[in-house]
Amino acid sequence: MTDVEGRTNAEVASLTARPDRPRGFTRWIAANVGSAVPQSMAPITFGLATLSQGDLDGGALMMTAMTVAQVIGAVPIAAAGRRFSVTAYARVLTAFRTLAFVGLVLAIAGGAPVAVLVVAASLAGLVNGAIFGLLRALLNDMVASNKLPRALGVAATANELVFVSGPILASTIGGASVVAAVGIMAITSALPLVALPRIAHRTPSASTRVPPELIRLDTMVWLLAAASAAACVASVEVGAVALALRHELAPSAALLFTVPLCVGSVLGGVWVSVRNRRLRQRTVVAMILLTVVGMVAVAWDAWIGSVIAGVVLIGLFLAPLGMSFSLFIDDVLPPARRAEGFALLRTSKSVGLITASAVIAFGSLAASFLVSAALAFVSAVIILTVHARGVGRKGSDETSATGSACWGRRRS
């Protein structure tokens, strides 16, 4: 068989093959985890930092500033490094973020006003999305394409463990010393500086350059799906305390909802890692619809057991869906635009989190569950519609050698 350019399957395989560097992947995981630790510690640490000044809402303001800055800076900052080595550019951005956290440490130690802390937090968040995009693009150069599902599953599991342990670390250390907690955030943020392996940068030739469009229909489909999935998860995480109160439990009983969510996510990541296979689009759609079922069970709120079951269902599909969204974005974007595309993917997840949080803040918890479920259902319908029309089955000119093979080889 041949693809649209007349290449044989063997030729396509040779073109799409990627080196497999086990040691490099271990270092990449360390860099990825290091980037995740500050974000997992930030909500509690920021709250403690402003609480010491008597400001109860300052921590939330710092988190909002960091998240909004990440959304604004993700794509343009990632695009600015298109002509540079991915590894070198990631280190530059990491150094900038680390300096921002060091500045935050000095500001807290010096008793700076909350406004200064908000500025420092926004500077730290400004490059987060771009760093994520660069790290994900770098993974393509370290892991063979047939092992990407496993690599993404391992990364998802490691990140989930970080976001489980991060708040505990922040509470324990931050309760004793906020400066020490932010210092740990600065140190772990710097891990990519020393952990990232050196990868030779390959600049696309003039004959393979592609049109500058980044937002296309086949990209937007997966960005919407990623945003809706993030909104579903955020509704549970942000609304966990309110859920506990609705069931006439103590606020600390929020763990009854967040822990099952994390356990489900870890199990889903382990399943993806062990299975090491891509998912068909119809399987992805089925998982999105089951996530909708989980959201409805949580919103129904008739019995705490059904709420917990719904939360577990949402968590189980978090890693498989995240892996699928990342691989589908990988398919439809040329190598020269992948860092931007993955940064945009991270941005879409942030938008989902912001959407869920805003609905809870200005509407109600039940409204957030229903809005998130509706967004997920709409994204599933759009995926089915686009898949039926065959949109996106062939990537750009630069990726046409891999496009037909990727769409033809997807297995459930």
C-alpha positions, 0 to 999 in steps of 0.5 A, a space after each residue: 500500500 502507498 500513501 497520497 504521495 506514493 510512499 510505501 508504508 515502509 518508507 512512511 515508517 522510516 520517515 516517522 520513526 523517532 529515536 528511543 532514548 530511555 535515559 533521556 525520557 527519565 530526565 524528561 519526566 524529571 523536568 516535567 514533574 519539576 514544572 508541575 510541582 510549583 503549580 500543585 503547591 501554588 493554591 495553598 502556598 499563595 493563600 498562606 502567603 497573603 493570609 500572613 498579611 491579613 488578606 483572605 482573598 489575595 491567594 486567589 488573586 495570585 492564582 488568577 493572575 498566574 493562570 491568566 498570564 499563562 493563557 496570554 503568554 502560552 502561544 506567542 512565547 512558544 512561537 517566539 522560539 520557533 527558530 531556536 533549539 527547543 532544549 535551549 529555549 526551554 531552559 531560557 524560559 525555565 530560568 525566567 520562571 525560576 527568577 520570578 519565583 526567587 523574586 517572589 521568595 524575596 518579596 514575601 521575606 521582605 513583607 512586600 504588599 499583595 500587589 507585588 506578590 500578584 505581579 511576581 506570580 503573574 511573571 512566573 505563570 507567563 511562561 508556563 504554557 510555553 514551557 509545557 508546549 516545548 517539553 511536549 514537543 521535545 518528547 517527540 524527539 526522545 521516544 519512538 512514535 509507537 511508544 508515545 502512548 505509554 510515555 504520555 501515560 507515565 507522564 499523566 500518572 506522574 503529574 497526578 501523583 504530583 498534584 496529590 502530594 503538592 497540596 500536602 507538601 504546601 500545607 506541611 512546609 508552608 504552615 511552618 514557613 511560607 518562604 521555605 514553601 515558595 523556595 521549594 517551588 523555585 528549586 523544583 521549577 529549575 529542574 528542567 535547567 539540569 534535567 533536560 537532555 540535549 537534543 539536536 535541533 532540526 530546522 524544517 527545510 524551505 521545501 517543507 515549510 507550511 502555511 502559518 495557520 495554527 487554528 484550524 478545524 481539525 485542531 479546534 475540535 481537540 482543543 474544545 474537547 480538552 477544554 471541556 474535559 478540564 472543565 469537568 475535572 475542575 468543577 469537582 476539584 474547585 467545588 469539592 468543599 461545596 459538595 461536602 457541605 451539600 451533603 452536610 459533611 465537614 469541609 475536610 470531607 472534600 477529600 471524599 471527592 478529590 481523592 477518588 478523582 485522583 485515584 481514578 486518574 492514576 488508574 487510568 494513567 497506569 492503564 494507558 501506560 501498560 496498554 501502550 496503544 492509541 485509541 480510536 476516535 469512536 473510543 475517545 467519543 465513548 469516553 467523553 460521553 461516559 465522562 458526561 454520565 459521571 458529571 450527571 451523577 455528580 450533579 444529581 447529588 441524590 446519594 453520596 455513593 453515586 457522587 463518588 462513583 461519578 467522580 471515579 468515572 471522570 478520573 478514570 478517563 482523564 489520562 486516556 483522554 489527555 493522551 488522545 488529545 495530545 496525539 491527535 494534536 500531534 497528528 494534525 500539526 507540522 513539526 515546526 508548529 508543534 510547540 505552539 500547538 501543545 502550548 495551545 492545548 495547555 491553554 485550552 485546559 486552563 480556559 476550561 478550568 477558568 470557565 468552571 471556576 467562574 460558573 461556580 463563583 458567579 453562578 452555582 456548583 450545580 450550574 458548573 456541573 451542568 455547563 461542563 457536562 454540556 460542553 463535553 457532550 457538544 465536543 463529542 458531537 462535533 468530533 463525530 460530525 468532523 470524523 464523519 466528514 473526514 475532516 482532518 484525515 490528512 495533515 499539512 503538507 509537511 505531515 502528509 507523509 504521516 497523515 494517512 498512516 496515522 489515520 489508517 493505523 489507529 487501533 482500539 
